[in-house]
Amino acid sequence: MEHNFWHSKWQKNEIGFHEPQGNALLVKFADMLLGKTNPSSKPMRIFVPLCGKTRDIHWLLSQGADVVGAELSEVAIKQLFDELGVSPTVTVSSKGKIYSHDGLTVFVGDIFELNEDDLGEVNGVYDRAALVALPETLRRQYTNHLATITRHAPQLIISFEYDQNEMAGPPFSVDENTVQALYSDIFDIQLLERSELVGGLKGKVKANNLVFHLHANNMP
Ligand SMILES: C[S@@+](CC[C@H](N)C(=O)[O-])C[C@H]1O[C@@H](n2cnc3c(N)ncnc32)[C@H](O)[C@@H]1O
């Protein structure tokens, strides 16, 4: 999608993808992302690509994780910090603005501009409504880029599966075969859940939620 598509969505507050209560599947499968026990005394650092103002960031912070986000829309990120009830420090880099407060850092701009040094070390990636937000033409570029800038960190992906003929995206249907085709050269992929999306997608199309865990296949 063009950047203007998303800027306009945020400006008009057309954010049907935003879940005011956060995502229950993150809570259900959080151990896969955060680890049941974290032997290091350092907090886990989780990257949330295309983060919007997701409530899942609030939840991850409440679990003691540090969070790094990337999001095009500054409108979204101002709302994120407002809703967290904190005043961010805003710095300007050559790649855009960086909003931060305590354990939360958000890069405001195009994710494709970020590199691994910008991001720093992350222990996990939480992709909800990010991979599915991108058209097929951008998917391979996104997944290669995401794996590179996170140095093949494990991922928890929440996607949708539905008949693409019944509705134009976004969100696009990203089924198990698609995730395998995009990521199996780097990751072992486990499908953790396939469950019906109650009420259908946008209230009109029958769809399933899919949850995947990805673990680099060259890592212990
Ligand atoms: C479907 S929304 C999902 C937001 C969030 N993950 C959630 O679950 O609520 C996709 C988000 O990706 C952002 N986005 C789209 N393309 C982007 C890009 N190239 N770089 C950074 N953010 C992008 C949009 O502004 C939008 O907020």
The ligand as an SDF file (V2000), in Angstrom:
LIG
                    3D

 27 29  0  0  0  0  0  0  0  0999 V2000
   -3.2360   -2.9360    9.8900 C   0  0  0  0  0  0  0  0  0  0  0  0
   -2.3710   -1.7350   10.8030 S   0  0  0  0  0  0  0  0  0  0  0  0
   -1.8620   -2.7260   12.1970 C   0  0  0  0  0  0  0  0  0  0  0  0
   -1.3670   -1.9350   13.3640 C   0  0  0  0  0  0  0  0  0  0  0  0
   -1.0200   -2.7780   14.5940 C   0  0  0  0  0  0  0  0  0  0  0  0
   -0.0530   -3.8160   14.2910 N   0  0  0  0  0  0  0  0  0  0  0  0
   -2.2480   -3.3510   15.2410 C   0  0  0  0  0  0  0  0  0  0  0  0
   -2.2990   -4.5780   15.4260 O   0  0  0  0  0  0  0  0  0  0  0  0
   -3.1380   -2.5850   15.6050 O   0  0  0  0  0  0  0  0  0  0  0  0
   -0.8760   -1.5540    9.8460 C   0  0  0  0  0  0  0  0  0  0  0  0
   -0.0240   -0.3910   10.3100 C   0  0  0  0  0  0  0  0  0  0  0  0
    1.1800   -0.3850    9.5570 O   0  0  0  0  0  0  0  0  0  0  0  0
    1.5720    0.9490    9.3270 C   0  0  0  0  0  0  0  0  0  0  0  0
    2.4740    0.8900    8.1520 N   0  0  0  0  0  0  0  0  0  0  0  0
    2.1440    0.5810    6.8850 C   0  0  0  0  0  0  0  0  0  0  0  0
    3.2310    0.5700    6.0770 N   0  0  0  0  0  0  0  0  0  0  0  0
    4.2880    0.8730    6.8800 C   0  0  0  0  0  0  0  0  0  0  0  0
    5.6930    1.0220    6.6310 C   0  0  0  0  0  0  0  0  0  0  0  0
    6.2190    0.8500    5.4030 N   0  0  0  0  0  0  0  0  0  0  0  0
    6.4940    1.3340    7.6730 N   0  0  0  0  0  0  0  0  0  0  0  0
    5.9790    1.5060    8.9220 C   0  0  0  0  0  0  0  0  0  0  0  0
    4.6570    1.3790    9.2080 N   0  0  0  0  0  0  0  0  0  0  0  0
    3.8190    1.0710    8.1990 C   0  0  0  0  0  0  0  0  0  0  0  0
    0.2640    1.6730    9.0920 C   0  0  0  0  0  0  0  0  0  0  0  0
    0.3440    3.0620    9.3060 O   0  0  0  0  0  0  0  0  0  0  0  0
   -0.6530    0.9780   10.1010 C   0  0  0  0  0  0  0  0  0  0  0  0
   -0.6890    1.6520   11.3310 O   0  0  0  0  0  0  0  0  0  0  0  0
  1  2  1  0
  2  3  1  0
  2 10  1  0
  3  4  1  0
  4  5  1  0
  5  6  1  0
  5  7  1  0
  7  8  2  0
  7  9  1  0
 10 11  1  0
 11 12  1  0
 11 26  1  0
 12 13  1  0
 13 14  1  0
 13 24  1  0
 14 15  1  0
 14 23  1  0
 15 16  2  0
 16 17  1  0
 17 18  1  0
 17 23  2  0
 18 19  1  0
 18 20  2  0
 20 21  1  0
 21 22  2  0
 22 23  1  0
 24 25  1  0
 24 26  1  0
 26 27  1  0
M  CHG  2   2   1   9  -1
M  END
$$$$
